Structures are given as C-alpha cells and as structure tokens.
Amino acid sequence: MLSEILASGLKQAGLQASAEQQQKLLDFVGMLHKWNKAYNLTSVRDPQQMLVRHVLDSLVVSPHLQGERFIDVGTGPGLPGIPLAILNPDKQFVLLDSLGKRIRFQKQVAFELGINNISSVESRVELYQPVQGFDGVLSRAFAAVADMLSWCAHLPNEGGCFYALKGQLAEDEMQAIPEGFKLLECIELQVPGLDEQRHLLKLTKV
C-alpha cells in the first residue's frame, strides 16, 4: 500500500527515483513510525500520513535545489534533509538540530539505510560555525522567515540561497523580510495526496 502511494506520488510530482531509493524512503517511514512511539519525533502518527506529509512534502522541493552543499536547519527527525539526500546522492546535507534524541535517530537512519551524504550536528543554529558556507540553507516549519534569515545569515556561501518551506503565506510575514535580504522567488508547490497550500520561498543576501 505505502509503496503504491509513494510510486504514484513521485510520478505525479514528476520525480525520478530508483527502486533502491524508493525502498530507502519507505524504510525511513518505517523507522520514523517505530521510533516515534518511544521518542515522539513527530505529531503525525500514521505511516501513510508520514509518507505524504513528511516524505512527499520534502521531495517536491528537490527540483528547485541549486548547488551541492546544503544545511537543513531545525531538521527535527531529518526533514526535509533525509528524503532529499536519498533522492540526491550527488549532494551533501548537514542536518542541524538542538535535540539529542533527534540527532540519534538521524544517525541510526544513516547507518541502517546506508545514506552516506548526510551528517548530523547537535547545535543551536546561532552557535554553529561551519568551516565553509553552504550553497543552500533549508528550513521547514522552523521559524518565521525574518527569524530564519537573522539566525541563519552566517550559513550561506557567496551566492548561496535560503530555501524556506512554508504552508500558507501570511502577508505580514512576507512584509517583515529584513533589510539586507531579497526574495528571489515564491514557488507554489503541489504535494501529491495533500490538499493544503505549500510554498517555497527562495531568498538571498543582498
């Protein structure tokens, strides 16, 4: 059942995934469901809903990513970073979160599923000082856009982008983009199986 929903969702979204990648995505949902009972990693309890609300919701961002090095800020159990890493083995993802149980889960996923292009870091974003900047700074349900930009301003490299994954867009939030930053694009996303608004904001430092 889950494999059919995933295959159909990928097709609707126009995304290519090998049989091995699809299996890893399904195994990720299985691990999330299992660990969630003990560690409360997400409020979504049903595996089918996890597949739509977490995995497909993350994957629809994939065609818009430019570059090779990304950081997923406030990633929680690894969203959108882990699904994106499975779909994009040629890109590197740093998963940043301040809670140890989430980091432990991510590391177990990487180990069990053999995902070699993610690394997990336990830190608050404002305290994390990377050696080199990132092509893209991702955040999903992490903070208001203004907060995300001010907390993450030190993370992108020259020409790097911020990718903010949003549900409905609040007009006041859009008006509050701080000086020194520019909205490049506002993309309406369609998540297969989800009848809710989703948007991707692409921003850059001026």
C-alpha positions in Angstrom: 0.0 0.0 0.0 2.7 2.5 1.0 4.9 1.6 -1.9 1.9 2.3 -4.3 1.3 5.7 -2.7 5.0 6.6 -3.0 5.3 5.5 -6.6 2.1 7.3 -7.6 3.2 10.5 -5.6 6.6 10.5 -7.3 5.0 10.2 -10.7 2.5 13.0 -10.0 5.3 15.2 -8.8 7.5 14.4 -11.9 10.3 13.0 -9.8 12.6 10.1 -10.7 13.6 7.6 -8.0 15.2 4.2 -8.5 13.7 1.1 -6.8 16.5 1.3 -4.2 15.8 4.9 -3.5 12.1 4.2 -3.1 12.8 1.3 -0.7 15.0 3.7 1.4 12.2 6.2 1.5 9.8 3.5 2.7 12.3 2.2 5.2 12.8 5.8 6.5 9.0 6.0 7.1 9.1 2.6 8.9 11.9 3.8 11.2 10.2 7.1 11.9 7.0 5.3 12.8 8.8 2.8 15.1 11.0 5.4 16.9 8.1 7.9 17.2 6.3 5.6 19.6 9.2 6.0 22.1 10.7 9.3 21.3 7.8 11.5 20.0 9.7 12.8 17.0 6.6 14.0 15.1 2.9 14.6 15.8 2.0 12.6 12.7 1.3 9.0 13.9 0.0 7.2 10.8 2.7 5.8 8.3 0.6 6.7 5.3 0.3 10.3 6.6 4.0 10.4 7.3 4.7 9.4 3.7 2.5 12.2 2.3 3.0 14.9 5.0 6.7 14.4 5.6 8.4 12.5 2.7 6.5 13.7 -0.4 6.2 17.2 1.2 10.0 17.2 1.4 10.7 15.8 -2.0 8.7 18.3 -4.0 11.5 20.8 -3.2 14.1 18.7 -4.9 13.8 20.2 -8.5 14.4 23.7 -7.1 17.7 23.0 -5.3 20.8 24.5 -6.9 24.3 23.6 -5.7 25.9 20.7 -3.9 26.2 21.6 -0.2 23.1 22.1 1.9 22.2 22.6 5.5 18.8 21.7 6.9 18.2 23.9 9.9 15.9 22.7 12.7 15.6 19.5 10.8 13.8 17.5 13.6 13.9 13.9 12.6 15.6 14.8 9.3 13.0 16.7 7.3 13.4 17.6 4.5 17.1 16.7 4.6 16.9 12.9 4.7 14.3 12.4 1.9 16.2 14.9 -0.2 19.5 13.2 0.5 18.1 9.8 -0.6 16.8 11.4 -3.9 20.0 13.4 -4.5 23.1 11.2 -3.7 25.3 13.7 -5.5 24.5 16.4 -2.9 25.7 16.7 0.7 23.4 17.6 3.5 24.2 18.7 7.1 21.3 18.1 9.4 21.2 20.6 12.3 19.1 20.2 15.4 19.5 21.1 19.1 17.8 18.0 20.5 19.9 14.9 21.1 17.1 12.3 20.5 16.5 13.7 17.0 20.2 13.5 16.2 20.4 9.9 17.5 17.5 9.0 15.2 19.1 10.6 12.2 22.4 8.8 12.8 20.6 5.5 13.1 18.8 6.1 9.9 22.0 6.9 8.1 23.6 3.8 9.5 20.8 1.3 8.8 19.8 2.7 5.4 23.4 3.3 4.2 22.9 7.0 3.5 26.4 8.4 3.1 25.7 12.0 2.1 24.3 13.3 5.4 26.0 14.4 8.6 24.1 15.2 11.8 25.1 18.1 14.1 23.6 18.8 17.5 23.7 22.5 18.0 21.6 25.7 18.2 21.8 27.4 14.8 23.3 30.7 16.1 26.1 28.8 17.8 27.0 26.6 14.8 30.0 28.0 12.9 30.8 26.0 9.7 34.2 26.0 8.2 32.8 26.8 4.8 29.4 28.2 3.7 26.6 26.4 2.0 25.0 26.6 -1.4 21.6 26.3 0.2 20.1 26.8 3.7 16.9 24.8 4.1 14.2 25.2 6.7 10.8 23.6 7.0 8.4 24.7 9.7 11.3 26.0 11.6 10.6 29.8 12.3 9.1 32.9 10.8 11.1 34.0 7.7 12.5 37.1 9.4 13.8 34.9 12.3 15.2 32.3 10.0 17.1 34.9 8.0 18.6 36.6 11.0 19.6 33.3 12.8 21.0 31.7 9.6 22.6 34.8 8.0 26.1 33.3 8.6 25.5 30.0 6.9 25.3 30.5 3.1 28.3 31.0 0.9 28.7 33.8 -1.6 25.7 33.4 -3.9 24.1 30.8 -1.6 20.3 30.8 -1.2 17.8 30.4 1.6 15.0 27.9 1.0 12.1 28.4 3.4 9.4 25.7 3.1 6.0 27.2 4.1 2.4 26.3 4.3 0.0 29.2 3.8 1.8 32.6 3.3 1.0 35.3 5.8 1.1 38.8 4.3 2.7 40.3 7.5 5.4 37.6 7.4 6.3 38.5 3.8 6.3 42.2 4.7 8.8 41.5 7.5 11.7 40.3 5.4 14.6 42.2 6.9 16.8 44.7 5.2 19.8 43.1 3.5 17.8 40.2 2.1 15.8 39.8 -1.1 13.0 37.4 -2.1 14.1 35.8 -5.4 11.1 33.6 -6.0 7.9 32.4 -4.4 7.0 29.0 -5.7 3.7 27.3 -5.1 4.3 23.6 -4.5 1.9 20.8 -5.2 2.2 17.8 -2.8 0.5 14.7 -4.2 -2.2 13.5 -1.8 -2.2 16.7 0.2 -5.0 19.3 -0.2 -3.2 22.1 1.6 -1.2 25.1 0.5 2.6 24.7 0.3 5.1 27.3 -0.8 8.8 27.5 -1.2 10.5 30.9 -0.7 13.9 31.4 -2.3 15.8 34.3 -0.7 19.3 35.6 -0.9 21.5 38.2 0.9 21.8 41.5 -1.0 
